[in-house]
């Protein structure tokens, strides 16, 4: 429910340096249960997450397939904390 004020799910991003993948794990908060872990993208050479001012969060993702490098900057406003 996008209008709820109760935190009931979580998402955790992680970078796998061994195989250059960005993963997301998500599930329910209580009881703590992981529903699934998915690979979002490959060829990851850099991934930086940080919390900005207030409720903002940002991710800077750098991808490199050996012939081309691209940097993607994503920002979001956290709905529940």
VEXKOLSE-920434 format. One record per atom (N, C-alpha, C, O): residue number from 1; residue in one letter; atom name; x, y, z. Coordinates in steps of 0.05 Angstrom, whole numbers. Example, Ala and Ser with C-alpha at 12.3 -4.5 7.8 and 13.67 -1.06 7.14 Angstrom:
# VEXKOLSE-920434
     i   aa   at       c1       c2       c3
     1    a    N      264     -114      156
     1    a   CA      246      -90      156
     1    a    C      264      -66      156
     1    a    O      285      -66      169
     2    s    N      257      -45      142
     2    s   CA      273      -21      143
     2    s    C      258        1      157
     2    s    O      268       23      161
This chain:
# VEXKOLSE-920434
     i   aa   at       c1       c2       c3
     1    x    N       17      -24        0
     1    x   CA        0        0        0
     1    x    C       18       25        0
     1    x    O       32       30       20
     2    x    N       18       41      -21
     2    x   CA       36       64      -23
     2    x    C       29       86       -3
     2    x    O       45      104        1
     3    x    N        5       85        9
     3    x   CA       -3      106       28
     3    x    C        0       98       57
     3    x    O       -6      114       75
     4    x    N       10       75       63
     4    x   CA       14       66       90
     4    x    C       36       81      104
     4    x    O       55       90       92
     5    x    N       34       83      130
     5    x   CA       55       95      146
     5    x    C       70       73      162
     5    x    O       88       80      177
     6    x    N       63       48      158
     6    x   CA       76       26      171
     6    x    C       96       13      153
     6    x    O       90        6      130
     7    x    N      121       10      163
     7    x   CA      142       -3      148
     7    x    C      138      -33      149
     7    x    O      139      -44      171
     8    x    N      133      -46      127
     8    x   CA      129      -75      127
     8    x    C      146      -91      108
     8    x    O      147     -115      109
     9    x    N      161      -77       90
     9    x   CA      179      -90       72
     9    x    C      206      -75       71
     9    x    O      207      -51       78
    10    x    N      226      -88       62
    10    x   CA      253      -76       60
    10    x    C      265      -83       33
    10    x    O      256     -102       20
    11    x    N      284      -67       24
    11    x   CA      300      -73        0
    11    x    C      329      -66        7
    11    x    O      335      -45       19
    12    x    N      347      -84        0
    12    x   CA      376      -80        5
    12    x    C      391      -84      -20
    12    x    O      390     -106      -32
    13    x    N      406      -64      -29
    13    x   CA      423      -66      -53
    13    x    C      451      -74      -45
    13    x    O      461      -67      -24
    14    x    N      464      -90      -62
    14    x   CA      491      -98      -56
    14    x    C      506     -102      -83
    14    x    O      494     -110     -103
    15    x    N      532      -96      -82
    15    x   CA      549     -100     -106
    15    x    C      566     -125     -101
    15    x    O      578     -128      -80
    16    x    N      566     -142     -121
    16    x   CA      584     -166     -120
    16    x    C      609     -159     -136
    16    x    O      609     -159     -160
    17    x    N      631     -154     -121
    17    x   CA      656     -147     -134
    17    x    C      668     -171     -149
    17    x    O      682     -167     -169
    18    x    N      661     -195     -141
    18    x   CA      672     -219     -154
    18    x    C      663     -222     -183
    18    x    O      679     -229     -200
    19    x    N      637     -216     -188
    19    x   CA      627     -220     -215
    19    x    C      615     -194     -227
    19    x    O      602     -195     -248
    20    x    N      618     -171     -214
    20    x   CA      610     -146     -225
    20    x    C      580     -143     -228
    20    x    O      571     -133     -249
    21    x    N      564     -152     -209
    21    x   CA      535     -150     -211
    21    x    C      524     -133     -189
    21    x    O      535     -132     -167
    22    x    N      502     -119     -195
    22    x   CA      487     -105     -174
    22    x    C      462     -121     -168
    22    x    O      447     -129     -186
    23    x    N      458     -127     -142
    23    x   CA      436     -144     -133
    23    x    C      417     -129     -115
    23    x    O      425     -110     -102
    24    x    N      393     -138     -114
    24    x   CA      373     -128      -96
    24    x    C      361     -151      -81
    24    x    O      352     -171      -93
    25    x    N      360     -149      -55
    25    x   CA      346     -169      -38
    25    x    C      322     -154      -25
    25    x    O      325     -132      -16
    26    x    N      299     -167      -26
    26    x   CA      276     -154      -13
    26    x    C      259     -175        0
    26    x    O      259     -199       -7
    27    x    N      244     -166       20
    27    x   CA      227     -184       35
    27    x    C      210     -169       56
    27    x    O      208     -145       55
    28    x    N      200     -184       75
    28    x   CA      183     -172       95
    28    x    C      200     -166      120
    28    x    O      219     -180      125
    29    x    N      192     -145      134
    29    x   CA      207     -137      158
    29    x    C      201     -154      182
    29    x    O      219     -162      196
    30    x    N      176     -160      187
    30    x   CA      168     -174      211
    30    x    C      148     -196      204
    30    x    O      125     -188      196
    31    x    N      154     -221      206
    31    x   CA      180     -232      213
    31    x    C      200     -228      191
    31    x    O      192     -227      167
    32    x    N      225     -225      198
    32    x   CA      246     -220      178
    32    x    C      247     -244      159
    32    x    O      254     -266      167
    33    x    N      239     -240      135
    33    x   CA      238     -261      115
    33    x    C      246     -250       88
    33    x    O      234     -231       78
    34    x    N      267     -262       76
    34    x   CA      275     -254       50
    34    x    C      258     -267       29
    34    x    O      256     -292       28
    35    x    N      245     -252       12
    35    x   CA      228     -263       -9
    35    x    C      244     -272      -32
    35    x    O      240     -293      -43
    36    x    N      263     -255      -41
    36    x   CA      280     -262      -64
    36    x    C      304     -244      -66
    36    x    O      304     -222      -54
    37    x    N      324     -253      -81
    37    x   CA      347     -236      -88
    37    x    C      350     -238     -118
    37    x    O      351     -260     -129
    38    x    N      351     -215     -131
    38    x   CA      353     -214     -160
    38    x    C      378     -198     -168
    38    x    O      386     -179     -155
    39    x    N      389     -205     -191
    39    x   CA      410     -189     -203
    39    x    C      397     -168     -220
    39    x    O      381     -174     -238
    40    x    N      404     -143     -215
    40    x   CA      393     -121     -230
    40    x    C      409     -115     -256
    40    x    O      397     -111     -277
    41    x    N      435     -116     -254
    41    x   CA      452     -111     -278
    41    x    C      480     -123     -273
    41    x    O      488     -129     -251
    42    x    N      494     -126     -295
    42    x   CA      521     -136     -295
    42    x    C      541     -115     -304
    42    x    O      533      -92     -309
    43    x    N      567     -122     -305
    43    x   CA      588     -103     -314
    43    x    C      591      -79     -295
    43    x    O      598      -58     -304
    44    x    N      585      -84     -269
    44    x   CA      587      -62     -250
    44    x    C      616      -59     -241
    44    x    O      628      -78     -231
    45    x    N      627      -35     -244
    45    x   CA      654      -29     -235
    45    x    C      654      -10     -211
    45    x    O      675       -7     -198
    46    x    N      632        2     -206
    46    x   CA      630       20     -182
    46    x    C      601       25     -175
    46    x    O      584       29     -192
    47    x    N      596       25     -149
    47    x   CA      569       31     -139
    47    x    C      571       44     -112
    47    x    O      581       32      -93
    48    x    N      561       68     -110
    48    x   CA      562       84      -86
    48    x    C      534       92      -78
    48    x    O      519      104      -94
    49    x    N      526       85      -53
    49    x   CA      500       93      -42
    49    x    C      505      113      -20
    49    x    O      524      110       -4
    50    x    N      489      133      -18
    50    x   CA      490      150        6
    50    x    C      463      164       11
    50    x    O      447      168       -8
    51    x    N      459      170       36
    51    x   CA      435      184       44
    51    x    C      440      214       43
    51    x    O      460      223       54
    52    x    N      423      228       30
    52    x   CA      427      257       28
    52    x    C      413      272       50
    52    x    O      410      261       72
    53    x    N      405      296       45
    53    x   CA      391      312       65
    53    x    C      363      303       68
    53    x    O      349      297       48
    54    x    N      353      302       92
    54    x   CA      325      295       97
    54    x    C      320      266       90
    54    x    O      333      248      100
    55    x    N      300      262       72
    55    x   CA      291      235       64
    55    x    C      303      227       38
    55    x    O      293      207       26
    56    x    N      323      240       28
    56    x   CA      333      233        1
    56    x    C      355      212        3
    56    x    O      369      210       23
    57    x    N      358      197      -19
    57    x   CA      379      177      -22
    57    x    C      389      178      -51
    57    x    O      374      185      -69
    58    x    N      414      171      -55
    58    x   CA      425      172      -82
    58    x    C      444      148      -86
    58    x    O      457      139      -68
    59    x    N      444      139     -111
    59    x   CA      462      117     -119
    59    x    C      477      126     -145
    59    x    O      464      136     -163
    60    x    N      503      123     -145
    60    x   CA      519      129     -168
    60    x    C      530      102     -178
    60    x    O      546       89     -163
    61    x    N      522       93     -201
    61    x   CA      529       67     -212
    61    x    C      545       70     -237
    61    x    O      538       85     -255
    62    x    N      568       57     -238
    62    x   CA      585       57     -262
    62    x    C      587       30     -274
    62    x    O      594       10     -260
    63    x    N      580       28     -300
    63    x   CA      581        3     -315
    63    x    C      602        4     -336
    63    x    O      606       25     -348
    64    x    N      616      -18     -341
    64    x   CA      637      -20     -361
    64    x    C      637      -47     -373
    64    x    O      643      -67     -359
    65    x    N      631      -49     -399
    65    x   CA      631      -75     -413
    65    x    C      657      -81     -427
    65    x    O      658     -100     -443
    66    x    N      677      -65     -423
    66    x   CA      703      -69     -436
    66    x    C      707      -50     -460
    66    x    O      730      -45     -467
    67    x    N      686      -41     -472
    67    x   CA      689      -23     -494
    67    x    C      674        4     -490
    67    x    O      679       23     -504
    68    x    N      657        4     -470
    68    x   CA      642       29     -464
    68    x    C      637       31     -434
    68    x    O      631       11     -421
    69    x    N      639       55     -424
    69    x   CA      634       60     -395
    69    x    C      611       80     -393
    69    x    O      610      100     -408
    70    x    N      593       75     -375
    70    x   CA      570       93     -370
    70    x    C      566       96     -340
    70    x    O      569       77     -325
    71    x    N      560      120     -332
    71    x   CA      554      126     -304
    71    x    C      525      135     -302
    71    x    O      516      152     -317
    72    x    N      510      122     -284
    72    x   CA      482      128     -280
    72    x    C      478      139     -251
    72    x    O      488      126     -232
    73    x    N      465      161     -248
    73    x   CA      460      173     -222
    73    x    C      430      171     -217
    73    x    O      414      181     -233
    74    x    N      422      159     -195
    74    x   CA      393      156     -188
    74    x    C      389      168     -161
    74    x    O      404      165     -143
    75    x    N      367      183     -159
    75    x   CA      359      195     -134
    75    x    C      331      187     -127
    75    x    O      314      181     -144
    76    x    N      325      186     -101
    76    x   CA      298      178      -92
    76    x    C      292      192      -66
    76    x    O      309      201      -51
    77    x    N      266      193      -60
    77    x   CA      257      203      -34
    77    x    C      246      178      -20
    77    x    O      228      164      -30
    78    x    N      257      173        4
    78    x   CA      248      149       19
    78    x    C      220      153       30
    78    x    O      214      173       43
    79    x    N      204      134       25
    79    x   CA      176      134       33
    79    x    C      173      128       63
    79    x    O      159      142       77
    80    x    N      186      107       71
    80    x   CA      186       99      100
    80    x    C      214       96      109
    80    x    O      232       88       93
    81    x    N      220      102      134
    81    x   CA      247       98      144
    81    x    C      247       78      166
    81    x    O      268       73      177
